[in-house]
Amino acid sequence: MCGIWALFGSDECLSVQCLSAMKIAHRGPDAFRFENVNGFTNCCFGFHRLAVVDQLYGMQPIRVKKFPYLWLCYNGEIYNFKQLQKQFGFEYQTLVDGEVILHLYNRGGIEQTASMLDGVFAFILLDTANRKVFLARDTYGVRPLFKMLTDDGFLGVCSEAKGLINLKHSTSLCSKVEPFLPGHYEVLDLKPSGKVASVELVKFHSCKDEPLHVACDTVEALPSGLDLETVKSNIRILFENAVRKRLMAHRRIGCLLSGGLDSSLVAAVLLKLMKEININYPLQTFAIGMENSPDLLAARKVAAHIGSEHHEVILNTEEGIQAIEEVIFSLETYDITTIRASVGMYLVSKYIRKKTDSVVIFSGEGSDELTQGYIYFHKAPSPEEAAEESERLLKELYLFDVLRADRTTAAHGLELRVPFLDHRFTSYYLSLPAELRIPKNGIEKYLLRLSFEDSNLLPKEILWRPKEAFSDGIASVKKSWFSILQDYIDQQVDDVLLEKAVEKYPFNPPKTKESYYYRQIFEKHYSGRSSWLPHYWMPKWVKATDPSARTLKHYKSATQE
């Protein structure tokens, strides 16, 4: 996990512009480099490093003797770099996994490069010999990337939008900063002036398509049958493989553990594999919640079962409320459910950074979207519509849960690993018949739970624990986090302000005081940038006015059972 930043065709002094690069210093607390491009005095790269692999030669932009005309700035992890080296006979100059991008590009161009990378990535690749700039981002946007391109060809690229919004430019117009689309690459011509012109934007991978890099995966072809035992076995094999490949790190590995199915499965498989490869330190697991919240109690049970070194962070209401502004600044969104869920994750990440030496953090993001874990999936009109909704949610992850997971951890210099979003695992799961993937017997994620039932990885009551939204699970059963927030915000926002919300914020107008409060803070830091959020996250097929799971009829708290 790092922070990348680059400018092409700047009219202003680069030493002034580079102050913007410092806005993402949290993403790479170990080192910083600012480098001009030879022959292009108005082009430069900025890089904030979190050293996870190759402590000695891992600084960026990466340049190697074999390709002196290539410059690479990337944020991510490429899990199959050794397999690609073996398959194509690449000669690496460093131990940095991202070096493979240079070799793949030299061998087959940008299309093959993006398609053959098994991992999470956002990169800027400059080819001065052919006067091209390439941008690319992984299938689900696990690693963030923002872009600003003016009409006269000034390009700014950054891991977070905050590194671009204050750039100086000769045109007085407010430049449009927007997220770079996941699963895409863009080709731009680099002019002698250092300015650029976009040539094409190409989608190189969809979540349903089996990725090209399967050809050089460590797990070979799986049985293709659709009988239940074969499917369950394939799910277990691919999920375990997804966790195994993500063990690539020279820094200590930890795991977020809410006690829900997803994070518990990740933690259990992770600990099993760490033992197998003789990692000689205990796995640290981390839970956050109010005293005796459902998440804390469940996480405690899981940690005891798997034998992790467990840490609990007790959330007090005041601390949570005080963190809201910092959280919104980190997130760059005003989405209601994203902010609610981010407070706990932000504070637990803060604890990990201050109190432990774990840096590479595993988490369960992506499972709800992939395996139909949201409670509203019980109301899906048909298996086919449920499957369509699952794909829509996966495509929009970069706006919601993946955004939350990246920014809350990156704010504290941690690197996130999300095995549920492994390309091969997700494409296999989505290839299964729609009726296999829907909730059954009143239980969401039924197929995933069933696949691990005989594994003894988790206690049965955790394996079959009903869905809790993270923002709800961290609170007590009696009063959920969202209702605590609403009570506080009710005193902060006047009724008259809410009545005039549509006039003040015509795009995505706030409909509740909570929503208005978040929007005010967002506009304070990112005025006029409301289009970064195309729409609020809300459940489908139910007449919901609030995104919290606890407002849905299907939800049962422990006190009602």
Salt bridges, closest charged atoms under 4 A:
ASP11 OD2 - HIS169 ND1 3.52
ASP11 OD1 - LYS195 NZ 2.80
ASP30 OD2 - ARG251 NH1 3.12
GLU35 OE1 - ARG33 NH1 3.69
GLU77 OE1 - ARG143 NH2 3.16
GLU77 OE1 - ARG417 NE 3.67
GLU99 OE2 - HIS103 NE2 2.82
ASP118 OD1 - HIS213 NE2 3.82
ASP118 OD2 - LYS245 NZ 2.81
ASP152 OD1 - HIS169 NE2 2.97
ASP152 OD2 - LYS195 NZ 3.65
GLU160 OE2 - HIS26 NE2 3.03
GLU160 OE2 - ARG27 NH1 2.78
GLU160 OE1 - LYS162 NZ 2.64
GLU178 OE1 - LYS176 NZ 3.47
GLU186 OE1 - LYS147 NZ 2.77
ASP189 OD1 - LYS132 NZ 2.41
ASP217 OD2 - ARG424 NH1 2.83
GLU229 OE2 - LYS232 NZ 3.13
GLU240 OE2 - ARG244 NH2 3.19
GLU240 OE1 - LYS272 NZ 2.79
ASP262 OD2 - LYS445 NZ 2.75
GLU276 OE2 - LYS272 NZ 3.60
ASP295 OD1 - ARG465 NH2 3.33
GLU309 OE1 - ARG252 NH2 3.82
GLU309 OE2 - HIS311 NE2 2.87
GLU312 OE2 - ARG300 NE 2.57
GLU325 OE2 - LYS524 NZ 2.65
GLU325 OE2 - HIS525 NE2 2.92
GLU332 OE2 - LYS162 NZ 3.02
GLU332 OE1 - ARG407 NH2 3.57
ASP357 OD1 - ARG252 NH1 3.27
GLU365 OE2 - ARG404 NH1 2.96
ASP368 OD1 - LYS445 NZ 2.78
ASP368 OD2 - LYS467 NZ 2.65
GLU389 OE2 - ARG392 NH2 2.85
GLU389 OE1 - LYS540 NZ 3.60
GLU391 OE2 - LYS208 NZ 3.57
GLU396 OE1 - ARG392 NH1 2.94
GLU396 OE1 - HIS535 NE2 2.97
ASP401 OD2 - ARG404 NH2 3.16
ASP406 OD2 - ARG27 NH1 2.92
ASP406 OD2 - ARG407 NH1 3.36
GLU415 OE2 - ARG417 NH2 2.53
ASP422 OD1 - LYS245 NZ 2.85
ASP422 OD1 - ARG246 NH1 3.05
GLU444 OE1 - HIS378 NE2 2.87
GLU444 OE2 - ARG449 NH2 3.44
GLU461 OE2 - LYS301 NZ 3.79
GLU468 OE2 - ARG465 NH2 4.00
GLU468 OE1 - ARG550 NH2 3.79
ASP487 OD2 - LYS479 NZ 2.44
ASP490 OD1 - LYS513 NZ 3.32
ASP495 OD1 - LYS513 NZ 2.69
GLU514 OE1 - ARG340 NH2 2.63
GLU523 OE2 - ARG519 NE 3.05
ASP546 OD2 - ARG340 NH2 2.73
